[in-house]
Amino acid sequence: MKLPITGGCNCGAVRFEISTEPRLTSVCHCRECQRFSGGGGMTNIVLQKSDVSFTKGAPISHDEMGTGDASSSSLG
Ligand SMILES: [Zn+2]
C-alpha cells in the first residue's frame, strides 16, 4: 500500500492524509452501514486518531453505536 493515503469528501471541503496502513479493514452490510452509505453496505477502516491528519477543513463528529449484528458483517 502506497503511503500516505489521501482523500476527502465529495465536495472537497474536507481533505485528509493517513500516514500508516489501516489496522483493520472490513466490508459491513449491517442496517446502520446500509443507511449510512445509502447502498448495500460500507467499507470501513480502523485507525489511531494520530494516524490521520486533516489537510483541509474538518469533519463533523458523529457517534453511533451499532447493533453488534456480526452475522451481517465480514472482516478482511
Ligand atoms: Zn455495519
N, CA, C, O and the ligand as a Tripos MOL2 file, in Angstrom:
@<TRIPOS>MOLECULE
protein
  305   303    77     0     0
PROTEIN
NO_CHARGES

@<TRIPOS>ATOM
      1 N           0.8400   -1.1790    0.0000 N.3       1 MET1
      2 CA          0.0000    0.0000    0.0000 C.3       1 MET1
      3 C           0.8860    1.2430    0.0000 C.2       1 MET1
      4 O           1.7830    1.3790    0.8310 O.2       1 MET1
      5 N           0.6250    2.1380   -0.9310 N.am      2 LYS2
      6 CA          1.4170    3.3610   -1.0350 C.3       2 LYS2
      7 C           0.9490    4.3740    0.0160 C.2       2 LYS2
      8 O          -0.2320    4.7130    0.0920 O.2       2 LYS2
      9 N           1.8960    4.8410    0.8160 N.am      3 LEU3
     10 CA          1.5820    5.8210    1.8590 C.3       3 LEU3
     11 C           2.2300    7.1550    1.5260 C.2       3 LEU3
     12 O           3.2750    7.1630    0.8740 O.2       3 LEU3
     13 N           1.6620    8.2850    1.9410 N.am      4 PRO4
     14 CA          0.4160    8.3870    2.6790 C.3       4 PRO4
     15 C          -0.7960    8.1810    1.7740 C.2       4 PRO4
     16 O          -0.7190    8.3610    0.5580 O.2       4 PRO4
     17 N          -1.9170    7.8000    2.3900 N.am      5 ILE5
     18 CA         -3.1950    7.6880    1.7010 C.3       5 ILE5
     19 C          -3.8720    9.0530    1.8310 C.2       5 ILE5
     20 O          -3.9890    9.5930    2.9310 O.2       5 ILE5
     21 N          -4.3110    9.5960    0.7150 N.am      6 THR6
     22 CA         -5.0040   10.8840    0.7720 C.3       6 THR6
     23 C          -6.4200   10.7230    0.2400 C.2       6 THR6
     24 O          -6.7000    9.8390   -0.5700 O.2       6 THR6
     25 N          -7.2900   11.5760    0.7030 N.am      7 GLY7
     26 CA         -8.6720   11.5300    0.2470 C.3       7 GLY7
     27 C          -9.4510   12.6850    0.8170 C.2       7 GLY7
     28 O          -8.8960   13.5990    1.4260 O.2       7 GLY7
     29 N         -10.7530   12.6260    0.6070 N.am      8 GLY8
     30 CA        -11.6050   13.6850    1.1200 C.3       8 GLY8
     31 C         -13.0480   13.4410    0.7690 C.2       8 GLY8
     32 O         -13.4150   12.4130    0.2000 O.2       8 GLY8
     33 N         -13.8580   14.4200    1.1270 N.am      9 CYS9
     34 CA        -15.2920   14.3090    0.8560 C.3       9 CYS9
     35 C         -15.5670   14.7050   -0.6020 C.2       9 CYS9
     36 O         -14.7010   15.2450   -1.2900 O.2       9 CYS9
     37 N         -16.7730   14.4260   -1.0440 N.am     10 ASN10
     38 CA        -17.1360   14.6540   -2.4380 C.3      10 ASN10
     39 C         -17.0880   16.1230   -2.8400 C.2      10 ASN10
     40 O         -16.7140   16.4370   -3.9700 O.2      10 ASN10
     41 N         -17.4600   17.0280   -1.9350 N.am     11 CYS11
     42 CA        -17.4840   18.4580   -2.3040 C.3      11 CYS11
     43 C         -16.1110   19.0980   -2.1790 C.2      11 CYS11
     44 O         -15.9240   20.2230   -2.6440 O.2      11 CYS11
     45 N         -15.1390   18.4190   -1.5650 N.am     12 GLY12
     46 CA        -13.7880   18.9590   -1.4530 C.3      12 GLY12
     47 C         -13.5480   19.8300   -0.2400 C.2      12 GLY12
     48 O         -12.4420   20.3420   -0.0700 O.2      12 GLY12
     49 N         -14.5520   20.0180    0.6140 N.am     13 ALA13
     50 CA        -14.3970   20.8760    1.8010 C.3      13 ALA13
     51 C         -13.4490   20.2660    2.8280 C.2      13 ALA13
     52 O         -12.7770   20.9900    3.5630 O.2      13 ALA13
     53 N         -13.3950   18.9340    2.8790 N.am     14 VAL14
     54 CA        -12.5360   18.2360    3.8470 C.3      14 VAL14
     55 C         -11.5730   17.3330    3.0910 C.2      14 VAL14
     56 O         -11.9840   16.5510    2.2340 O.2      14 VAL14
     57 N         -10.2970   17.4480    3.4130 N.am     15 ARG15
     58 CA         -9.2700   16.5680    2.8360 C.3      15 ARG15
     59 C          -8.4870   15.9580    3.9970 C.2      15 ARG15
     60 O          -8.2910   16.5990    5.0300 O.2      15 ARG15
     61 N          -8.0430   14.7190    3.8170 N.am     16 PHE16
     62 CA         -7.2940   14.0620    4.8880 C.3      16 PHE16
     63 C          -6.0870   13.3310    4.3340 C.2      16 PHE16
     64 O          -5.9690   13.0890    3.1330 O.2      16 PHE16
     65 N          -5.1930   12.9880    5.2520 N.am     17 GLU17
     66 CA         -3.9980   12.2230    4.9110 C.3      17 GLU17
     67 C          -3.8050   11.1730    5.9990 C.2      17 GLU17
     68 O          -3.8500   11.4900    7.1880 O.2      17 GLU17
     69 N          -3.5890    9.9140    5.5910 N.am     18 ILE18
     70 CA         -3.3830    8.8060    6.5260 C.3      18 ILE18
     71 C          -1.9340    8.3500    6.3770 C.2      18 ILE18
     72 O          -1.4820    8.0290    5.2780 O.2      18 ILE18
     73 N          -1.2170    8.3260    7.4940 N.am     19 SER19
     74 CA          0.2300    8.0990    7.4430 C.3      19 SER19
     75 C           0.6420    6.6390    7.5800 C.2      19 SER19
     76 O           1.7810    6.2940    7.2660 O.2      19 SER19
     77 N          -0.2680    5.7630    8.0470 N.am     20 THR20
     78 CA          0.0770    4.3530    8.2240 C.3      20 THR20
     79 C          -1.0280    3.4740    7.6390 C.2      20 THR20
     80 O          -2.1410    3.9430    7.4010 O.2      20 THR20
     81 N          -0.7150    2.2040    7.4110 N.am     21 GLU21
     82 CA         -1.7360    1.2960    6.9010 C.3      21 GLU21
     83 C          -2.8250    1.1120    7.9470 C.2      21 GLU21
     84 O          -2.5260    1.0630    9.1400 O.2      21 GLU21
     85 N          -4.0860    1.0070    7.5260 N.am     22 PRO22
     86 CA         -5.1730    0.7720    8.4740 C.3      22 PRO22
     87 C          -4.9160   -0.4980    9.2950 C.2      22 PRO22
     88 O          -4.3690   -1.4780    8.7900 O.2      22 PRO22
     89 N          -5.3170   -0.4580   10.5550 N.am     23 ARG23
     90 CA         -5.1550   -1.6130   11.4400 C.3      23 ARG23
     91 C          -6.1510   -2.7040   11.1140 C.2      23 ARG23
     92 O          -5.8980   -3.8810   11.3690 O.2      23 ARG23
     93 N          -7.2950   -2.3120   10.5450 N.am     24 LEU24
     94 CA         -8.3430   -3.2590   10.1680 C.3      24 LEU24
     95 C          -9.1390   -2.6620    9.0220 C.2      24 LEU24
     96 O          -9.4360   -1.4670    9.0210 O.2      24 LEU24
     97 N          -9.4820   -3.4880    8.0520 N.am     25 THR25
     98 CA        -10.4400   -3.0770    7.0250 C.3      25 THR25
     99 C         -11.5780   -4.0750    7.0370 C.2      25 THR25
    100 O         -11.3550   -5.2590    7.2880 O.2      25 THR25
    101 N         -12.7940   -3.6240    6.7710 N.am     26 SER26
    102 CA        -13.9340   -4.5270    6.7480 C.3      26 SER26
    103 C         -14.9800   -4.0090    5.7760 C.2      26 SER26
    104 O         -15.0620   -2.8140    5.4940 O.2      26 SER26
    105 N         -15.7700   -4.9350    5.2790 N.am     27 VAL27
    106 CA        -16.9440   -4.5950    4.4910 C.3      27 VAL27
    107 C         -18.1310   -5.0530    5.3080 C.2      27 VAL27
    108 O         -18.2760   -6.2420    5.5910 O.2      27 VAL27
    109 N         -18.9770   -4.1180    5.6860 N.am     28 CYS28
    110 CA        -20.0900   -4.4190    6.5760 C.3      28 CYS28
    111 C         -21.4150   -4.1670    5.8520 C.2      28 CYS28
    112 O         -21.5740   -3.1810    5.1330 O.2      28 CYS28
    113 N         -22.3470   -5.0740    6.0620 N.am     29 HIS29
    114 CA        -23.6660   -4.9600    5.4320 C.3      29 HIS29
    115 C         -24.7730   -4.8240    6.4680 C.2      29 HIS29
    116 O         -25.9290   -5.1380    6.1830 O.2      29 HIS29
    117 N         -24.4280   -4.3530    7.6830 N.am     30 CYS30
    118 CA        -25.4710   -4.2040    8.7110 C.3      30 CYS30
    119 C         -26.3940   -3.0410    8.3280 C.2      30 CYS30
    120 O         -26.0690   -2.2430    7.4490 O.2      30 CYS30
    121 N         -27.5410   -2.9560    8.9950 N.am     31 ARG31
    122 CA        -28.5270   -1.9090    8.6810 C.3      31 ARG31
    123 C         -27.9400   -0.5080    8.8030 C.2      31 ARG31
    124 O         -28.2210    0.3600    7.9760 O.2      31 ARG31
    125 N         -27.1140   -0.2830    9.8480 N.am     32 GLU32
    126 CA        -26.5350    1.0510   10.0320 C.3      32 GLU32
    127 C         -25.6440    1.4250    8.8610 C.2      32 GLU32
    128 O         -25.6900    2.5580    8.3830 O.2      32 GLU32
    129 N         -24.8330    0.4820    8.3950 N.am     33 CYS33
    130 CA        -23.9400    0.7740    7.2770 C.3      33 CYS33
    131 C         -24.7230    0.9490    5.9720 C.2      33 CYS33
    132 O         -24.3420    1.7560    5.1250 O.2      33 CYS33
    133 N         -25.8070    0.2010    5.8100 N.am     34 GLN34
    134 CA        -26.6420    0.3850    4.6240 C.3      34 GLN34
    135 C         -27.2810    1.7670    4.6320 C.2      34 GLN34
    136 O         -27.3120    2.4440    3.6040 O.2      34 GLN34
    137 N         -27.7940    2.1910    5.7920 N.am     35 ARG35
    138 CA        -28.4160    3.5270    5.8770 C.3      35 ARG35
    139 C         -27.3740    4.6160    5.6720 C.2      35 ARG35
    140 O         -27.6100    5.5910    4.9580 O.2      35 ARG35
    141 N         -26.2060    4.4390    6.3110 N.am     36 PHE36
    142 CA        -25.1720    5.4690    6.2450 C.3      36 PHE36
    143 C         -24.6590    5.6490    4.8220 C.2      36 PHE36
    144 O         -24.4050    6.7730    4.3890 O.2      36 PHE36
    145 N         -24.5040    4.5430    4.0930 N.am     37 SER37
    146 CA        -23.9510    4.6210    2.7390 C.3      37 SER37
    147 C         -25.0230    4.8360    1.6820 C.2      37 SER37
    148 O         -24.7250    5.2710    0.5700 O.2      37 SER37
    149 N         -26.2790    4.5310    2.0290 N.am     38 GLY38
    150 CA        -27.3430    4.6030    1.0330 C.3      38 GLY38
    151 C         -27.2450    3.4810    0.0220 C.2      38 GLY38
    152 O         -27.7670    3.5940   -1.0870 O.2      38 GLY38
    153 N         -26.5700    2.3830    0.3980 N.am     39 GLY39
    154 CA        -26.3890    1.2680   -0.5190 C.3      39 GLY39
    155 C         -26.4490   -0.0630    0.2140 C.2      39 GLY39
    156 O         -27.0610   -0.1780    1.2760 O.2      39 GLY39
    157 N         -25.8040   -1.0650   -0.3700 N.am     40 GLY40
    158 CA        -25.8520   -2.4050    0.1880 C.3      40 GLY40
    159 C         -24.9060   -2.6340    1.3460 C.2      40 GLY40
    160 O         -25.0500   -3.6240    2.0640 O.2      40 GLY40
    161 N         -23.9560   -1.7620    1.5500 N.am     41 GLY41
    162 CA        -23.0060   -1.9260    2.6440 C.3      41 GLY41
    163 C         -21.9630   -0.8330    2.5890 C.2      41 GLY41
    164 O         -22.0490    0.0940    1.7830 O.2      41 GLY41
    165 N         -20.9790   -0.9550    3.4580 N.am     42 MET42
    166 CA        -19.9700    0.1030    3.5420 C.3      42 MET42
    167 C         -18.6110   -0.5250    3.8300 C.2      42 MET42
    168 O         -18.5080   -1.5070    4.5650 O.2      42 MET42
    169 N         -17.5800    0.0520    3.2440 N.am     43 THR43
    170 CA        -16.2100   -0.3400    3.5400 C.3      43 THR43
    171 C         -15.7070    0.5420    4.6720 C.2      43 THR43
    172 O         -15.7950    1.7670    4.5910 O.2      43 THR43
    173 N         -15.1800   -0.0700    5.7270 N.am     44 ASN44
    174 CA        -14.7080    0.6580    6.9060 C.3      44 ASN44
    175 C         -13.2320    0.3670    7.1380 C.2      44 ASN44
    176 O         -12.7420   -0.7100    6.7960 O.2      44 ASN44
    177 N         -12.5320    1.3260    7.7160 N.am     45 ILE45
    178 CA        -11.1620    1.1080    8.1500 C.3      45 ILE45
    179 C         -11.0330    1.5760    9.5970 C.2      45 ILE45
    180 O         -11.7390    2.4850   10.0340 O.2      45 ILE45
    181 N         -10.1270    0.9460   10.3290 N.am     46 VAL46
    182 CA         -9.8640    1.3060   11.7190 C.3      46 VAL46
    183 C          -8.4470    1.8480   11.8090 C.2      46 VAL46
    184 O          -7.4930    1.2190   11.3520 O.2      46 VAL46
    185 N          -8.3260    3.0490   12.4160 N.am     47 LEU47
    186 CA         -7.0470    3.7430   12.5500 C.3      47 LEU47
    187 C          -6.9290    4.3290   13.9450 C.2      47 LEU47
    188 O          -7.9250    4.4840   14.6520 O.2      47 LEU47
    189 N          -5.7060    4.6530   14.3330 N.am     48 GLN48
    190 CA         -5.4990    5.5020   15.5010 C.3      48 GLN48
    191 C          -5.7550    6.9430   15.0510 C.2      48 GLN48
    192 O          -5.4410    7.3100   13.9180 O.2      48 GLN48
    193 N          -6.3270    7.7530   15.9410 N.am     49 LYS49
    194 CA         -6.5530    9.1610   15.5930 C.3      49 LYS49
    195 C          -5.2710    9.8370   15.1390 C.2      49 LYS49
    196 O          -5.2860   10.6850   14.2470 O.2      49 LYS49
    197 N          -4.1620    9.4580   15.7600 N.am     50 SER50
    198 CA         -2.8820   10.1020   15.4490 C.3      50 SER50
    199 C          -2.3810    9.7460   14.0440 C.2      50 SER50
    200 O          -1.4730   10.4030   13.5350 O.2      50 SER50
    201 N          -2.9580    8.7170   13.4110 N.am     51 ASP51
    202 CA         -2.5500    8.3150   12.0660 C.3      51 ASP51
    203 C          -3.2280    9.1440   10.9810 C.2      51 ASP51
    204 O          -2.8790    9.0280    9.8060 O.2      51 ASP51
    205 N          -4.1960    9.9830   11.3640 N.am     52 VAL52
    206 CA         -4.9630   10.7720   10.3980 C.3      52 VAL52
    207 C          -4.7610   12.2530   10.6710 C.2      52 VAL52
    208 O          -4.8290   12.6960   11.8180 O.2      52 VAL52
    209 N          -4.5140   13.0150    9.6110 N.am     53 SER53
    210 CA         -4.4850   14.4670    9.7710 C.3      53 SER53
    211 C          -5.3770   15.0670    8.6880 C.2      53 SER53
    212 O          -5.4460   14.5640    7.5670 O.2      53 SER53
    213 N          -6.0530   16.1440    9.0450 N.am     54 PHE54
    214 CA         -6.9260   16.8310    8.0980 C.3      54 PHE54
    215 C          -6.1340   17.9780    7.4980 C.2      54 PHE54
    216 O          -5.6850   18.8800    8.2060 O.2      54 PHE54
    217 N          -5.9690   17.9320    6.1900 N.am     55 THR55
    218 CA         -5.1650   18.9270    5.4890 C.3      55 THR55
    219 C          -6.0240   20.0780    4.9810 C.2      55 THR55
    220 O          -5.5020   21.1060    4.5490 O.2      55 THR55
    221 N          -7.3490   19.9020    5.0350 N.am     56 LYS56
    222 CA         -8.2790   20.9850    4.6740 C.3      56 LYS56
    223 C          -9.5920   20.7330    5.3960 C.2      56 LYS56
    224 O         -10.1160   19.6200    5.3500 O.2      56 LYS56
    225 N         -10.1220   21.7250    6.0480 N.am     57 GLY57
    226 CA        -11.4090   21.6040    6.7370 C.3      57 GLY57
    227 C         -11.3470   20.6250    7.8960 C.2      57 GLY57
    228 O         -10.2700   20.2060    8.3200 O.2      57 GLY57
    229 N         -12.5010   20.2740    8.3910 N.am     58 ALA58
    230 CA        -12.6120   19.3200    9.4960 C.3      58 ALA58
    231 C         -13.9710   18.6390    9.4050 C.2      58 ALA58
    232 O         -14.9700   19.2850    9.0880 O.2      58 ALA58
    233 N         -14.0150   17.3340    9.6820 N.am     59 PRO59
    234 CA        -15.2920   16.6290    9.5990 C.3      59 PRO59
    235 C         -16.1790   16.9760   10.7950 C.2      59 PRO59
    236 O         -15.6900   17.3880   11.8470 O.2      59 PRO59
    237 N         -17.4730   16.8030   10.6180 N.am     60 ILE60
    238 CA        -18.4150   16.9160   11.7290 C.3      60 ILE60
    239 C         -18.4130   15.5740   12.4370 C.2      60 ILE60
    240 O         -18.5150   14.5300   11.7920 O.2      60 ILE60
    241 N         -18.2990   15.5910   13.7410 N.am     61 SER61
    242 CA        -18.2600   14.3560   14.5130 C.3      61 SER61
    243 C         -19.6390   13.7190   14.5830 C.2      61 SER61
    244 O         -20.6450   14.4090   14.7400 O.2      61 SER61
    245 N         -19.6760   12.3900   14.4650 N.am     62 HIS62
    246 CA        -20.9280   11.6460   14.5650 C.3      62 HIS62
    247 C         -20.6370   10.3370   15.2760 C.2      62 HIS62
    248 O         -19.9010    9.4970   14.7570 O.2      62 HIS62
    249 N         -21.2040   10.1580   16.4510 N.am     63 ASP63
    250 CA        -21.0210    8.9240   17.2100 C.3      63 ASP63
    251 C         -22.3090    8.1350   17.1920 C.2      63 ASP63
    252 O         -23.3800    8.6700   17.4780 O.2      63 ASP63
    253 N         -22.2020    6.8470   16.8500 N.am     64 GLU64
    254 CA        -23.3810    5.9970   16.8310 C.3      64 GLU64
    255 C         -22.9550    4.5810   17.1620 C.2      64 GLU64
    256 O         -21.9590    4.0890   16.6340 O.2      64 GLU64
    257 N         -23.6880    3.9390   18.0140 N.am     65 MET65
    258 CA        -23.3870    2.5620   18.4090 C.3      65 MET65
    259 C         -24.1670    1.6170   17.5000 C.2      65 MET65
    260 O         -25.3820    1.7540   17.3620 O.2      65 MET65
    261 N         -23.4850    0.6700   16.8880 N.am     66 GLY66
    262 CA        -24.1240   -0.3020   16.0230 C.3      66 GLY66
    263 C         -24.9060   -1.3310   16.8170 C.2      66 GLY66
    264 O         -24.8780   -1.3470   18.0480 O.2      66 GLY66
    265 N         -25.6050   -2.1910   16.0860 N.am     67 THR67
    266 CA        -26.4020   -3.2100   16.7440 C.3      67 THR67
    267 C         -25.5620   -4.3800   17.2090 C.2      67 THR67
    268 O         -26.0150   -5.1830   18.0240 O.2      67 THR67
    269 N         -24.3370   -4.4890   16.7000 N.am     68 GLY68
    270 CA        -23.4940   -5.6230   17.0650 C.3      68 GLY68
    271 C         -23.8790   -6.8880   16.3350 C.2      68 GLY68
    272 O         -23.4920   -7.9830   16.7450 O.2      68 GLY68
    273 N         -24.6350   -6.7550   15.2600 N.am     69 ASP69
    274 CA        -25.0690   -7.9130   14.4840 C.3      69 ASP69
    275 C         -23.9130   -8.3700   13.5930 C.2      69 ASP69
    276 O         -23.8760   -8.0450   12.4060 O.2      69 ASP69
    277 N         -22.9720   -9.1220   14.1650 N.am     70 ALA70
    278 CA        -21.7830   -9.5330   13.4310 C.3      70 ALA70
    279 C         -22.1080  -10.5200   12.3110 C.2      70 ALA70
    280 O         -21.2880  -10.7180   11.4140 O.2      70 ALA70
    281 N         -23.2770  -11.1350   12.3470 N.am     71 SER71
    282 CA        -23.5960  -12.1140   11.3190 C.3      71 SER71
    283 C         -23.7580  -11.4540    9.9540 C.2      71 SER71
    284 O         -23.6760  -12.1330    8.9300 O.2      71 SER71
    285 N         -23.9870  -10.1470    9.9230 N.am     72 SER72
    286 CA        -24.1430   -9.4520    8.6450 C.3      72 SER72
    287 C         -22.8470   -8.7760    8.2070 C.2      72 SER72
    288 O         -22.8260   -8.0710    7.1980 O.2      72 SER72
    289 N         -21.7790   -8.9840    8.9520 N.am     73 SER73
    290 CA        -20.5110   -8.3390    8.6390 C.3      73 SER73
    291 C         -19.4930   -9.3460    8.1480 C.2      73 SER73
    292 O         -19.5900  -10.5400    8.4340 O.2      73 SER73
    293 N         -18.5100   -8.8490    7.3990 N.am     74 SER74
    294 CA        -17.3840   -9.6910    7.0340 C.3      74 SER74
    295 C         -16.1130   -8.8870    7.2550 C.2      74 SER74
    296 O         -16.0210   -7.7320    6.8380 O.2      74 SER74
    297 N         -15.1570   -9.4840    7.8940 N.am     75 LEU75
    298 CA        -13.8880   -8.8150    8.1450 C.3      75 LEU75
    299 C         -12.8530   -9.3500    7.1850 C.2      75 LEU75
    300 O         -12.8650  -10.5370    6.8580 O.2      75 LEU75
    301 N         -11.9760   -8.5120    6.7370 N.am     76 GLY76
    302 CA        -10.9250   -8.9740    5.8380 C.3      76 GLY76
    303 C          -9.7850   -8.0370    5.8040 C.2      76 GLY76
    304 O          -8.8090   -8.2770    5.0920 O.2      76 GLY76
    305 ZN        -22.0970   -2.0710    9.8360 Zn       77 ZN77
@<TRIPOS>BOND
     1     1     2 1
     2     2     3 1
     3     3     4 2
     4     3     5 am
     5     5     6 1
     6     6     7 1
     7     7     8 2
     8     7     9 am
     9     9    10 1
    10    10    11 1
    11    11    12 2
    12    11    13 am
    13    13    14 1
    14    14    15 1
    15    15    16 2
    16    15    17 am
    17    17    18 1
    18    18    19 1
    19    19    20 2
    20    19    21 am
    21    21    22 1
    22    22    23 1
    23    23    24 2
    24    23    25 am
    25    25    26 1
    26    26    27 1
    27    27    28 2
    28    27    29 am
    29    29    30 1
    30    30    31 1
    31    31    32 2
    32    31    33 am
    33    33    34 1
    34    34    35 1
    35    35    36 2
    36    35    37 am
    37    37    38 1
    38    38    39 1
    39    39    40 2
    40    39    41 am
    41    41    42 1
    42    42    43 1
    43    43    44 2
    44    43    45 am
    45    45    46 1
    46    46    47 1
    47    47    48 2
    48    47    49 am
    49    49    50 1
    50    50    51 1
    51    51    52 2
    52    51    53 am
    53    53    54 1
    54    54    55 1
    55    55    56 2
    56    55    57 am
    57    57    58 1
    58    58    59 1
    59    59    60 2
    60    59    61 am
    61    61    62 1
    62    62    63 1
    63    63    64 2
    64    63    65 am
    65    65    66 1
    66    66    67 1
    67    67    68 2
    68    67    69 am
    69    69    70 1
    70    70    71 1
    71    71    72 2
    72    71    73 am
    73    73    74 1
    74    74    75 1
    75    75    76 2
    76    75    77 am
    77    77    78 1
    78    78    79 1
    79    79    80 2
    80    79    81 am
    81    81    82 1
    82    82    83 1
    83    83    84 2
    84    83    85 am
    85    85    86 1
    86    86    87 1
    87    87    88 2
    88    87    89 am
    89    89    90 1
    90    90    91 1
    91    91    92 2
    92    91    93 am
    93    93    94 1
    94    94    95 1
    95    95    96 2
    96    95    97 am
    97    97    98 1
    98    98    99 1
    99    99   100 2
   100    99   101 am
   101   101   102 1
   102   102   103 1
   103   103   104 2
   104   103   105 am
   105   105   106 1
   106   106   107 1
   107   107   108 2
   108   107   109 am
   109   109   110 1
   110   110   111 1
   111   111   112 2
   112   111   113 am
   113   113   114 1
   114   114   115 1
   115   115   116 2
   116   115   117 am
   117   117   118 1
   118   118   119 1
   119   119   120 2
   120   119   121 am
   121   121   122 1
   122   122   123 1
   123   123   124 2
   124   123   125 am
   125   125   126 1
   126   126   127 1
   127   127   128 2
   128   127   129 am
   129   129   130 1
   130   130   131 1
   131   131   132 2
   132   131   133 am
   133   133   134 1
   134   134   135 1
   135   135   136 2
   136   135   137 am
   137   137   138 1
   138   138   139 1
   139   139   140 2
   140   139   141 am
   141   141   142 1
   142   142   143 1
   143   143   144 2
   144   143   145 am
   145   145   146 1
   146   146   147 1
   147   147   148 2
   148   147   149 am
   149   149   150 1
   150   150   151 1
   151   151   152 2
   152   151   153 am
   153   153   154 1
   154   154   155 1
   155   155   156 2
   156   155   157 am
   157   157   158 1
   158   158   159 1
   159   159   160 2
   160   159   161 am
   161   161   162 1
   162   162   163 1
   163   163   164 2
   164   163   165 am
   165   165   166 1
   166   166   167 1
   167   167   168 2
   168   167   169 am
   169   169   170 1
   170   170   171 1
   171   171   172 2
   172   171   173 am
   173   173   174 1
   174   174   175 1
   175   175   176 2
   176   175   177 am
   177   177   178 1
   178   178   179 1
   179   179   180 2
   180   179   181 am
   181   181   182 1
   182   182   183 1
   183   183   184 2
   184   183   185 am
   185   185   186 1
   186   186   187 1
   187   187   188 2
   188   187   189 am
   189   189   190 1
   190   190   191 1
   191   191   192 2
   192   191   193 am
   193   193   194 1
   194   194   195 1
   195   195   196 2
   196   195   197 am
   197   197   198 1
   198   198   199 1
   199   199   200 2
   200   199   201 am
   201   201   202 1
   202   202   203 1
   203   203   204 2
   204   203   205 am
   205   205   206 1
   206   206   207 1
   207   207   208 2
   208   207   209 am
   209   209   210 1
   210   210   211 1
   211   211   212 2
   212   211   213 am
   213   213   214 1
   214   214   215 1
   215   215   216 2
   216   215   217 am
   217   217   218 1
   218   218   219 1
   219   219   220 2
   220   219   221 am
   221   221   222 1
   222   222   223 1
   223   223   224 2
   224   223   225 am
   225   225   226 1
   226   226   227 1
   227   227   228 2
   228   227   229 am
   229   229   230 1
   230   230   231 1
   231   231   232 2
   232   231   233 am
   233   233   234 1
   234   234   235 1
   235   235   236 2
   236   235   237 am
   237   237   238 1
   238   238   239 1
   239   239   240 2
   240   239   241 am
   241   241   242 1
   242   242   243 1
   243   243   244 2
   244   243   245 am
   245   245   246 1
   246   246   247 1
   247   247   248 2
   248   247   249 am
   249   249   250 1
   250   250   251 1
   251   251   252 2
   252   251   253 am
   253   253   254 1
   254   254   255 1
   255   255   256 2
   256   255   257 am
   257   257   258 1
   258   258   259 1
   259   259   260 2
   260   259   261 am
   261   261   262 1
   262   262   263 1
   263   263   264 2
   264   263   265 am
   265   265   266 1
   266   266   267 1
   267   267   268 2
   268   267   269 am
   269   269   270 1
   270   270   271 1
   271   271   272 2
   272   271   273 am
   273   273   274 1
   274   274   275 1
   275   275   276 2
   276   275   277 am
   277   277   278 1
   278   278   279 1
   279   279   280 2
   280   279   281 am
   281   281   282 1
   282   282   283 1
   283   283   284 2
   284   283   285 am
   285   285   286 1
   286   286   287 1
   287   287   288 2
   288   287   289 am
   289   289   290 1
   290   290   291 1
   291   291   292 2
   292   291   293 am
   293   293   294 1
   294   294   295 1
   295   295   296 2
   296   295   297 am
   297   297   298 1
   298   298   299 1
   299   299   300 2
   300   299   301 am
   301   301   302 1
   302   302   303 1
   303   303   304 2
@<TRIPOS>SUBSTRUCTURE
     1 MET1         2 RESIDUE 1 A MET
     2 LYS2         6 RESIDUE 1 A LYS
     3 LEU3        10 RESIDUE 1 A LEU
     4 PRO4        14 RESIDUE 1 A PRO
     5 ILE5        18 RESIDUE 1 A ILE
     6 THR6        22 RESIDUE 1 A THR
     7 GLY7        26 RESIDUE 1 A GLY
     8 GLY8        30 RESIDUE 1 A GLY
     9 CYS9        34 RESIDUE 1 A CYS
    10 ASN10       38 RESIDUE 1 A ASN
    11 CYS11       42 RESIDUE 1 A CYS
    12 GLY12       46 RESIDUE 1 A GLY
    13 ALA13       50 RESIDUE 1 A ALA
    14 VAL14       54 RESIDUE 1 A VAL
    15 ARG15       58 RESIDUE 1 A ARG
    16 PHE16       62 RESIDUE 1 A PHE
    17 GLU17       66 RESIDUE 1 A GLU
    18 ILE18       70 RESIDUE 1 A ILE
    19 SER19       74 RESIDUE 1 A SER
    20 THR20       78 RESIDUE 1 A THR
    21 GLU21       82 RESIDUE 1 A GLU
    22 PRO22       86 RESIDUE 1 A PRO
    23 ARG23       90 RESIDUE 1 A ARG
    24 LEU24       94 RESIDUE 1 A LEU
    25 THR25       98 RESIDUE 1 A THR
    26 SER26      102 RESIDUE 1 A SER
    27 VAL27      106 RESIDUE 1 A VAL
    28 CYS28      110 RESIDUE 1 A CYS
    29 HIS29      114 RESIDUE 1 A HIS
    30 CYS30      118 RESIDUE 1 A CYS
    31 ARG31      122 RESIDUE 1 A ARG
    32 GLU32      126 RESIDUE 1 A GLU
    33 CYS33      130 RESIDUE 1 A CYS
    34 GLN34      134 RESIDUE 1 A GLN
    35 ARG35      138 RESIDUE 1 A ARG
    36 PHE36      142 RESIDUE 1 A PHE
    37 SER37      146 RESIDUE 1 A SER
    38 GLY38      150 RESIDUE 1 A GLY
    39 GLY39      154 RESIDUE 1 A GLY
    40 GLY40      158 RESIDUE 1 A GLY
    41 GLY41      162 RESIDUE 1 A GLY
    42 MET42      166 RESIDUE 1 A MET
    43 THR43      170 RESIDUE 1 A THR
    44 ASN44      174 RESIDUE 1 A ASN
    45 ILE45      178 RESIDUE 1 A ILE
    46 VAL46      182 RESIDUE 1 A VAL
    47 LEU47      186 RESIDUE 1 A LEU
    48 GLN48      190 RESIDUE 1 A GLN
    49 LYS49      194 RESIDUE 1 A LYS
    50 SER50      198 RESIDUE 1 A SER
    51 ASP51      202 RESIDUE 1 A ASP
    52 VAL52      206 RESIDUE 1 A VAL
    53 SER53      210 RESIDUE 1 A SER
    54 PHE54      214 RESIDUE 1 A PHE
    55 THR55      218 RESIDUE 1 A THR
    56 LYS56      222 RESIDUE 1 A LYS
    57 GLY57      226 RESIDUE 1 A GLY
    58 ALA58      230 RESIDUE 1 A ALA
    59 PRO59      234 RESIDUE 1 A PRO
    60 ILE60      238 RESIDUE 1 A ILE
    61 SER61      242 RESIDUE 1 A SER
    62 HIS62      246 RESIDUE 1 A HIS
    63 ASP63      250 RESIDUE 1 A ASP
    64 GLU64      254 RESIDUE 1 A GLU
    65 MET65      258 RESIDUE 1 A MET
    66 GLY66      262 RESIDUE 1 A GLY
    67 THR67      266 RESIDUE 1 A THR
    68 GLY68      270 RESIDUE 1 A GLY
    69 ASP69      274 RESIDUE 1 A ASP
    70 ALA70      278 RESIDUE 1 A ALA
    71 SER71      282 RESIDUE 1 A SER
    72 SER72      286 RESIDUE 1 A SER
    73 SER73      290 RESIDUE 1 A SER
    74 SER74      294 RESIDUE 1 A SER
    75 LEU75      298 RESIDUE 1 A LEU
    76 GLY76      302 RESIDUE 1 A GLY
    77 ZN77       305 GROUP 0 **** ****
